[in-house]
Every structure is written in C-alpha cells, then in structure tokens.
Amino acid sequence: MAFHSRHIEMRRSGRAFTLAEALIASVVLAISVLGVAAALACSSQQSMATDEAAITTALGKQLLEEIAAKPFPIAGVTTNPGWSAGNHNRATYDDAADYNGYTDTTPITTLSGVTINPGATYTRSVTFTQRINPSDTPGNGDFGLITVTVTGPSGATTLLSRITANVTAAR
C-alpha cells in the first residue's frame, strides 16, 4: 500500500499542460507545418517549370536539327512547295526554306514516324529567312536564319536559332 500512495502523490505533484499552453503549442505547430507546405509547393512549381523548359528545348532542338539537315534553298531552282505554299507534309520538304511558317502542336510526329506526346500542349513554329551575311537583314544571299519557337503549356516560350550557309564545293 505504501508504494501505491507514493505513486499517487508523484502524479499529483507532477505538472500538466494547461489549456493555454496546449493552444500555443498547436498554433506554433500549425505555423511550422504551413511553412514546410509552402516550401514544398514552391519546390514543386520550380520542378514543373524546369521540366517544361527541358521539354520545350528538346522539342525545339529536334525540329531545328531536322531543318538544318535539309539543303540550303538554291535561288532560281524550283523545288517542292513548302508550308507557306500550302504543303503541310514535312516528309516532302526538300530544303530548309520549305519550313518557313511551319507550325505544329503536340502530339508531334517526327519524320521517322515516332509520335512525341509529353502529356501537355506544346506548340512549335518556324521562320526561315535568307540573308546576305550572317548578321545582315534579310535578302537573297548564301546565309539563312532558322528560328524555332516553342511555347509550353504555361505560355513560356523557348527560342532557338541557327545560321546556315550555302556551301558549294570547289572542283
């Protein structure tokens, strides 16, 4: 019995939380949880923006490389009509100028027939201008500026450009 009464005395002499202390602790805990949640939300948004930038860059590079692999348009030589002439079949484009005005939206099909669908809407557009010199204004010359603009689902755009040249081999 002595043990039991001593145990009861210890419980009575021990200090418990008051209602005010419990409320203050709850508020502090709630504020810290909100802070962590805000940091996680910000991190998630940054991750999505980074993913979108990577996808817009990859889609732009794919199309830019496709166009740059085409021959330079030769003045006075009639070729297959391009996008601006109403031909929307990229497989028939035979020079870089055919892509001028080209636009597409996901899902995108590559020339080899592979479909790319990143799960959101991305739009690509192309301009091609011939130039007299790489830094000159447009004109009939031996240089061309290819510009591919990719717009992601958030409205952010990625712009990729490349100068091409008409190179003829000396015989």
CYANA upper distance limits for C-alpha pairs under 8 A (distance plus 0.5 A):
  1 MET  CA      5 SER  CA      6.88
  2 ALA  CA      6 ARG  CA      6.67
  3 PHE  CA      7 HIS  CA      6.72
  4 HIS  CA      8 ILE  CA      6.89
  5 SER  CA      9 GLU  CA      6.78
  6 ARG  CA     10 MET  CA      6.89
  7 HIS  CA     11 ARG  CA      6.95
  8 ILE  CA     12 ARG  CA      6.80
  9 GLU  CA     13 SER  CA      6.66
 10 MET  CA     14 GLY  CA      6.60
 17 PHE  CA     21 GLU  CA      6.58
 17 PHE  CA     22 ALA  CA      6.94
 18 THR  CA     22 ALA  CA      6.84
 19 LEU  CA     23 LEU  CA      6.73
 20 ALA  CA     24 ILE  CA      6.71
 21 GLU  CA     25 ALA  CA      6.64
 22 ALA  CA     26 SER  CA      6.64
 23 LEU  CA     27 VAL  CA      6.74
 24 ILE  CA     28 VAL  CA      6.76
 25 ALA  CA     29 LEU  CA      6.59
 26 SER  CA     30 ALA  CA      6.55
 27 VAL  CA     31 ILE  CA      6.67
 28 VAL  CA     32 SER  CA      6.78
 29 LEU  CA     33 VAL  CA      6.68
 30 ALA  CA     34 LEU  CA      6.66
 31 ILE  CA     35 GLY  CA      6.72
 32 SER  CA     36 VAL  CA      6.82
 33 VAL  CA     37 ALA  CA      6.59
 34 LEU  CA     38 ALA  CA      6.57
 35 GLY  CA     39 ALA  CA      6.80
 36 VAL  CA     40 LEU  CA      6.74
 37 ALA  CA     41 ALA  CA      6.65
 38 ALA  CA     42 CYS  CA      6.67
 39 ALA  CA     43 SER  CA      6.64
 40 LEU  CA     44 SER  CA      6.61
 41 ALA  CA     45 GLN  CA      6.78
 42 CYS  CA     46 GLN  CA      6.73
 43 SER  CA     47 SER  CA      6.63
 44 SER  CA     48 MET  CA      6.75
 45 GLN  CA     49 ALA  CA      6.69
 46 GLN  CA     50 THR  CA      6.62
 47 SER  CA     51 ASP  CA      6.65
 48 MET  CA     52 GLU  CA      6.62
 49 ALA  CA     53 ALA  CA      6.66
 50 THR  CA     54 ALA  CA      6.69
 51 ASP  CA     55 ILE  CA      6.74
 52 GLU  CA     56 THR  CA      6.61
 52 GLU  CA    152 GLY  CA      6.99
 52 GLU  CA    153 PRO  CA      8.39
 53 ALA  CA     57 THR  CA      6.58
 53 ALA  CA    152 GLY  CA      8.36
 53 ALA  CA    158 THR  CA      7.94
 54 ALA  CA     58 ALA  CA      6.65
 55 ILE  CA     59 LEU  CA      6.56
 55 ILE  CA    118 PRO  CA      8.18
 56 THR  CA     60 GLY  CA      6.51
 56 THR  CA    122 TYR  CA      7.90
 56 THR  CA    150 VAL  CA      6.16
 56 THR  CA    151 THR  CA      7.41
 56 THR  CA    152 GLY  CA      6.84
 56 THR  CA    157 THR  CA      8.10
 56 THR  CA    158 THR  CA      6.71
 57 THR  CA     61 LYS  CA      6.53
 57 THR  CA    150 VAL  CA      8.14
 57 THR  CA    158 THR  CA      7.00
 57 THR  CA    160 LEU  CA      8.47
 58 ALA  CA     62 GLN  CA      6.60
 59 LEU  CA     63 LEU  CA      6.98
 59 LEU  CA    124 ARG  CA      8.38
 59 LEU  CA    150 VAL  CA      7.84
 60 GLY  CA     64 LEU  CA      6.51
 60 GLY  CA    124 ARG  CA      7.66
 60 GLY  CA    148 VAL  CA      6.51
 60 GLY  CA    149 THR  CA      7.35
 60 GLY  CA    150 VAL  CA      6.54
 60 GLY  CA    158 THR  CA      8.17
 60 GLY  CA    159 LEU  CA      8.21
 60 GLY  CA    160 LEU  CA      7.09
 61 LYS  CA     65 GLU  CA      6.45
 61 LYS  CA    160 LEU  CA      7.84
 62 GLN  CA     66 GLU  CA      6.78
 63 LEU  CA     67 ILE  CA      6.74
 63 LEU  CA    148 VAL  CA      7.91
 64 LEU  CA     68 ALA  CA      6.57
 64 LEU  CA    146 ILE  CA      7.85
 64 LEU  CA    147 THR  CA      8.17
 64 LEU  CA    148 VAL  CA      6.92
 64 LEU  CA    160 LEU  CA      8.06
 64 LEU  CA    161 SER  CA      8.24
 64 LEU  CA    162 ARG  CA      8.21
 65 GLU  CA     69 ALA  CA      6.59
 66 GLU  CA     70 LYS  CA      7.52
 67 ILE  CA     95 ASP  CA      8.32
 67 ILE  CA     96 ALA  CA      5.88
 67 ILE  CA     99 TYR  CA      7.70
 67 ILE  CA    146 ILE  CA      8.35
 68 ALA  CA     96 ALA  CA      7.13
 68 ALA  CA    146 ILE  CA      8.36
 68 ALA  CA    164 THR  CA      7.55
 69 ALA  CA     96 ALA  CA      8.48
 70 LYS  CA     94 ASP  CA      6.95
 70 LYS  CA     95 ASP  CA      5.47
 70 LYS  CA     96 ALA  CA      5.82
 71 PRO  CA     94 ASP  CA      7.56
 71 PRO  CA     95 ASP  CA      5.37
 71 PRO  CA     96 ALA  CA      6.69
 72 PHE  CA     95 ASP  CA      6.23
 72 PHE  CA     96 ALA  CA      6.33
 72 PHE  CA     97 ALA  CA      7.98
 72 PHE  CA    144 GLY  CA      8.37
 72 PHE  CA    164 THR  CA      8.04
 72 PHE  CA    165 ALA  CA      7.39
 72 PHE  CA    166 ASN  CA      6.02
 73 PRO  CA     77 VAL  CA      8.46
 73 PRO  CA     95 ASP  CA      5.95
 73 PRO  CA     96 ALA  CA      6.94
 73 PRO  CA     97 ALA  CA      6.62
 73 PRO  CA    166 ASN  CA      8.39
 75 ALA  CA    140 ASN  CA      8.28
 79 THR  CA     94 ASP  CA      7.41
 79 THR  CA     95 ASP  CA      8.40
 80 ASN  CA     92 THR  CA      7.46
 80 ASN  CA     93 TYR  CA      6.87
 80 ASN  CA     94 ASP  CA      6.88
 80 ASN  CA     98 ASP  CA      8.40
 81 PRO  CA     85 ALA  CA      6.11
 81 PRO  CA     86 GLY  CA      7.87
 81 PRO  CA     87 ASN  CA      6.49
 81 PRO  CA     93 TYR  CA      7.76
 81 PRO  CA     98 ASP  CA      7.10
 82 GLY  CA     86 GLY  CA      7.17
 82 GLY  CA     87 ASN  CA      5.70
 82 GLY  CA     88 HIS  CA      7.73
 82 GLY  CA     93 TYR  CA      6.59
 82 GLY  CA     97 ALA  CA      7.80
 82 GLY  CA     98 ASP  CA      4.30
 82 GLY  CA     99 TYR  CA      6.68
 82 GLY  CA    100 ASN  CA      7.98
 83 TRP  CA     87 ASN  CA      5.38
 83 TRP  CA     88 HIS  CA      5.86
 83 TRP  CA     89 ASN  CA      8.40
 83 TRP  CA     98 ASP  CA      6.36
 83 TRP  CA     99 TYR  CA      6.32
 83 TRP  CA    100 ASN  CA      7.00
 83 TRP  CA    101 GLY  CA      6.69
 83 TRP  CA    102 TYR  CA      6.06
 84 SER  CA     98 ASP  CA      8.01
 84 SER  CA     99 TYR  CA      8.43
 84 SER  CA    100 ASN  CA      7.10
 84 SER  CA    101 GLY  CA      6.35
 84 SER  CA    102 TYR  CA      7.89
 88 HIS  CA    102 TYR  CA      8.42
 89 ASN  CA     93 TYR  CA      7.81
 90 ARG  CA     99 TYR  CA      8.34
 90 ARG  CA    111 LEU  CA      7.73
 91 ALA  CA    111 LEU  CA      6.64
 93 TYR  CA     98 ASP  CA      6.20
 93 TYR  CA     99 TYR  CA      7.95
 94 ASP  CA     98 ASP  CA      7.56
 95 ASP  CA     99 TYR  CA      8.48
 96 ALA  CA    100 ASN  CA      8.29
 96 ALA  CA    128 PHE  CA      7.83
 97 ALA  CA    128 PHE  CA      6.31
 97 ALA  CA    129 THR  CA      8.07
 99 TYR  CA    126 VAL  CA      6.93
 99 TYR  CA    127 THR  CA      7.62
 99 TYR  CA    128 PHE  CA      7.45
100 ASN  CA    126 VAL  CA      6.19
100 ASN  CA    127 THR  CA      5.09
100 ASN  CA    128 PHE  CA      5.36
100 ASN  CA    129 THR  CA      8.25
101 GLY  CA    125 SER  CA      7.23
101 GLY  CA    126 VAL  CA      5.95
101 GLY  CA    127 THR  CA      6.05
101 GLY  CA    128 PHE  CA      8.31
102 TYR  CA    125 SER  CA      6.05
102 TYR  CA    126 VAL  CA      5.71
102 TYR  CA    127 THR  CA      7.90
103 THR  CA    123 THR  CA      7.64
103 THR  CA    124 ARG  CA      5.88
103 THR  CA    125 SER  CA      4.70
103 THR  CA    126 VAL  CA      6.95
104 ASP  CA    108 ILE  CA      7.56
104 ASP  CA    123 THR  CA      6.25
104 ASP  CA    124 ARG  CA      5.90
104 ASP  CA    125 SER  CA      7.22
105 THR  CA    121 THR  CA      7.21
105 THR  CA    122 TYR  CA      6.15
105 THR  CA    123 THR  CA      4.88
105 THR  CA    124 ARG  CA      6.88
106 THR  CA    116 ILE  CA      7.69
106 THR  CA    117 ASN  CA      6.41
106 THR  CA    118 PRO  CA      8.12
106 THR  CA    120 ALA  CA      7.92
106 THR  CA    121 THR  CA      6.07
106 THR  CA    122 TYR  CA      5.98
106 THR  CA    123 THR  CA      7.12
107 PRO  CA    115 THR  CA      6.99
107 PRO  CA    116 ILE  CA      6.06
107 PRO  CA    117 ASN  CA      5.02
107 PRO  CA    118 PRO  CA      8.04
107 PRO  CA    121 THR  CA      8.31
108 ILE  CA    115 THR  CA      6.07
108 ILE  CA    116 ILE  CA      5.55
108 ILE  CA    117 ASN  CA      7.00
109 THR  CA    113 GLY  CA      6.22
109 THR  CA    114 VAL  CA      5.96
109 THR  CA    115 THR  CA      4.81
109 THR  CA    116 ILE  CA      6.59
110 THR  CA    114 VAL  CA      5.78
110 THR  CA    115 THR  CA      6.92
110 THR  CA    116 ILE  CA      8.12
120 ALA  CA    153 PRO  CA      6.79
121 THR  CA    152 GLY  CA      7.13
121 THR  CA    153 PRO  CA      5.91
122 TYR  CA    150 VAL  CA      7.29
122 TYR  CA    151 THR  CA      6.11
122 TYR  CA    152 GLY  CA      5.25
122 TYR  CA    153 PRO  CA      6.52
123 THR  CA    150 VAL  CA      6.03
123 THR  CA    151 THR  CA      5.67
123 THR  CA    152 GLY  CA      7.30
124 ARG  CA    148 VAL  CA      7.27
124 ARG  CA    149 THR  CA      6.10
124 ARG  CA    150 VAL  CA      4.91
124 ARG  CA    151 THR  CA      7.00
125 SER  CA    148 VAL  CA      6.20
125 SER  CA    149 THR  CA      5.78
125 SER  CA    150 VAL  CA      7.09
126 VAL  CA    146 ILE  CA      7.65
126 VAL  CA    147 THR  CA      6.13
126 VAL  CA    148 VAL  CA      5.12
126 VAL  CA    149 THR  CA      6.94
127 THR  CA    145 LEU  CA      8.37
127 THR  CA    146 ILE  CA      6.42
127 THR  CA    147 THR  CA      5.74
127 THR  CA    148 VAL  CA      7.21
128 PHE  CA    144 GLY  CA      7.14
128 PHE  CA    145 LEU  CA      6.05
128 PHE  CA    146 ILE  CA      5.16
128 PHE  CA    147 THR  CA      6.96
129 THR  CA    138 PRO  CA      6.53
129 THR  CA    139 GLY  CA      8.33
129 THR  CA    144 GLY  CA      5.96
129 THR  CA    145 LEU  CA      5.82
129 THR  CA    146 ILE  CA      7.38
130 GLN  CA    138 PRO  CA      6.05
130 GLN  CA    139 GLY  CA      6.16
130 GLN  CA    140 ASN  CA      6.28
130 GLN  CA    141 GLY  CA      6.55
130 GLN  CA    142 ASP  CA      7.68
130 GLN  CA    143 PHE  CA      6.16
130 GLN  CA    144 GLY  CA      4.71
130 GLN  CA    145 LEU  CA      6.92
131 ARG  CA    135 SER  CA      8.31
131 ARG  CA    136 ASP  CA      6.57
131 ARG  CA    137 THR  CA      6.67
131 ARG  CA    138 PRO  CA      4.96
131 ARG  CA    139 GLY  CA      5.23
131 ARG  CA    140 ASN  CA      6.46
131 ARG  CA    141 GLY  CA      5.51
131 ARG  CA    142 ASP  CA      7.13
131 ARG  CA    143 PHE  CA      5.43
131 ARG  CA    144 GLY  CA      5.97
131 ARG  CA    145 LEU  CA      7.77
132 ILE  CA    136 ASP  CA      6.55
132 ILE  CA    137 THR  CA      7.87
132 ILE  CA    138 PRO  CA      7.33
132 ILE  CA    139 GLY  CA      6.02
132 ILE  CA    140 ASN  CA      6.53
132 ILE  CA    141 GLY  CA      4.49
132 ILE  CA    142 ASP  CA      6.67
132 ILE  CA    143 PHE  CA      6.66
133 ASN  CA    137 THR  CA      8.46
133 ASN  CA    141 GLY  CA      7.53
133 ASN  CA    142 ASP  CA      7.91
133 ASN  CA    143 PHE  CA      6.63
134 PRO  CA    143 PHE  CA      6.49
134 PRO  CA    144 GLY  CA      7.94
134 PRO  CA    145 LEU  CA      8.28
134 PRO  CA    163 ILE  CA      7.23
142 ASP  CA    165 ALA  CA      6.09
142 ASP  CA    166 ASN  CA      5.45
142 ASP  CA    167 VAL  CA      8.31
143 PHE  CA    163 ILE  CA      7.28
143 PHE  CA    164 THR  CA      6.12
143 PHE  CA    165 ALA  CA      4.89
143 PHE  CA    166 ASN  CA      6.76
144 GLY  CA    163 ILE  CA      6.07
144 GLY  CA    164 THR  CA      5.54
144 GLY  CA    165 ALA  CA      6.68
145 LEU  CA    161 SER  CA      7.35
145 LEU  CA    162 ARG  CA      6.31
145 LEU  CA    163 ILE  CA      5.13
145 LEU  CA    164 THR  CA      6.85
146 ILE  CA    161 SER  CA      5.95
146 ILE  CA    162 ARG  CA      5.76
146 ILE  CA    163 ILE  CA      6.84
146 ILE  CA    164 THR  CA      8.01
147 THR  CA    159 LEU  CA      7.44
147 THR  CA    160 LEU  CA      6.17
147 THR  CA    161 SER  CA      4.80
147 THR  CA    162 ARG  CA      7.14
148 VAL  CA    159 LEU  CA      6.35
148 VAL  CA    160 LEU  CA      5.71
148 VAL  CA    161 SER  CA      6.80
149 THR  CA    157 THR  CA      7.16
149 THR  CA    158 THR  CA      6.22
149 THR  CA    159 LEU  CA      5.00
149 THR  CA    160 LEU  CA      6.89
150 VAL  CA    157 THR  CA      5.98
150 VAL  CA    158 THR  CA      5.70
150 VAL  CA    159 LEU  CA      6.98
151 THR  CA    155 GLY  CA      6.30
151 THR  CA    156 ALA  CA      6.22
151 THR  CA    157 THR  CA      4.84
151 THR  CA    158 THR  CA      7.01
152 GLY  CA    156 ALA  CA      6.03
152 GLY  CA    157 THR  CA      6.76
